[in-house]
Amino acid sequence: MPTKRSAAPIRIREVVDPADPAIAKAYRLLSRTFEPGERVDRREWIGSLQEGADRVLSDLAWHLIIAEDAEHDVLGLVSGTYLGNVNVGVIGYLAISSEARARGLGSRMRGRLRRAFERDAARIAEAPLAAIVGEVSPSNPWLRKLATREGVLLLDLPYHQPRLREGDLPSPFTLYYEGIERPRSRLAVSELRRILYAIWRRIYRIPRPLERPAFRLMMQALEGRRTIGAPARAGTSTPRKTR
Ligand SMILES: CC(C)(COP(=O)(O)OP(=O)(O)OC[C@H]1O[C@@H](n2cnc3c(N)ncnc32)[C@H](O)[C@@H]1OP(=O)(O)O)[C@@H](O)C(=O)NCCC(=O)NCCS
């Protein structure tokens, strides 16, 4: 018998007001889903929404999209940043509450974020969105499915997310590049270097990425290479694991 929750209509909407009461509920879902070292402060969210509301951003856009039930409980969230200088959308967090999982909500939320990025690209770059980029834990089972998708590159480099708190270590992830405008079989290293720098400098707001050992390690791994990333297909070996 369907539960009340599964029968209730779910509304997906973007949060734009920094005073929206749903932000606290969404952050609680984030806190239930991710370890402290994996999540940004709530004031980062509020600050990013304020920048959007005050229209001080030129070629960058930050999104927080939530799924709510009829009681305004937040069942899902996805966040991400469009980087106009490289014309890519970077997925931040995707979290679906445990009771709402495995019903396609994660896929719908990701689709909504992708459409928001496509609108950003049309408005800011006046061009089709080049790609979606995301960080996935090497142990995440979704990585296998992603590897079978046409045009998705699992980038063969020791990618690290910068530490989010003083005293923590940078976190190793697999970085993927999903060509949207056109599927890509290789990515120019010059383009990837700009994307990596933009992620660290503009999304994580690291003042001097080139001074960070983890960032330098990524740059060193790209030295002497002109392109990166073989097309990922079913049955191919998994990308180099960094943990
Ligand atoms: C992963 C999670 C969001 C999936 O939610 P769900 O509603 O059960 O997912 P669905 O039934 O729609 O099926 C999986 C979809 O989630 C999305 N997804 C799963 N893992 C993802 C990831 N790491 N990054 C981006 N999207 C992901 C995909 O869109 C996938 O569908 P697709 O391959 O057709 O595009 C959910 O299990 C969850 O919150 N897990 C804990 C947090 C987590 O691991 N988040 C992902 C890393 S940020």
The ligand as an ORCA input file, in Angstrom:
! r2SCAN-3c Opt
* xyz 0 1
  C      22.690      9.482     -4.817
  C      21.244      9.916     -4.537
  C      21.159     11.419     -4.666
  C      20.333      9.253     -5.562
  O      18.994      9.687     -5.328
  P      17.721      8.838     -5.841
  O      16.505      9.687     -5.831
  O      17.661      7.573     -5.071
  O      18.197      8.585     -7.343
  P      17.409      8.075     -8.606
  O      16.358      7.084     -8.205
  O      16.956      9.246     -9.386
  O      18.610      7.386     -9.417
  C      19.958      7.817     -9.417
  C      20.137      9.223    -10.057
  O      20.767     10.092     -9.121
  C      21.771     10.907     -9.786
  N      23.055     10.660     -9.126
  C      23.402      9.603     -8.363
  N      24.650      9.804     -7.870
  C      25.073     10.987     -8.339
  C      26.268     11.735     -8.181
  N      27.287     11.306     -7.441
  N      26.381     12.938     -8.801
  C      25.379     13.390     -9.572
  N      24.208     12.728     -9.765
  C      24.070     11.532     -9.138
  C      21.745     10.546    -11.239
  O      20.992     11.542    -11.910
  C      21.057      9.197    -11.250
  O      20.226      8.998    -12.336
  P      20.732      8.965    -13.850
  O      21.942      8.115    -13.875
  O      19.589      8.417    -14.595
  O      21.011     10.395    -14.236
  C      20.789      9.457     -3.108
  O      20.970      8.074     -2.981
  C      21.555     10.156     -1.990
  O      21.140     11.215     -1.517
  N      22.685      9.545     -1.567
  C      23.551     10.112     -0.535
  C      24.276     11.347     -1.038
  C      25.110     11.130     -2.298
  O      25.823     10.137     -2.432
  N      25.022     12.105     -3.240
  C      25.747     12.052     -4.492
  C      27.075     12.691     -4.385
  S      26.973     14.458     -4.179
*
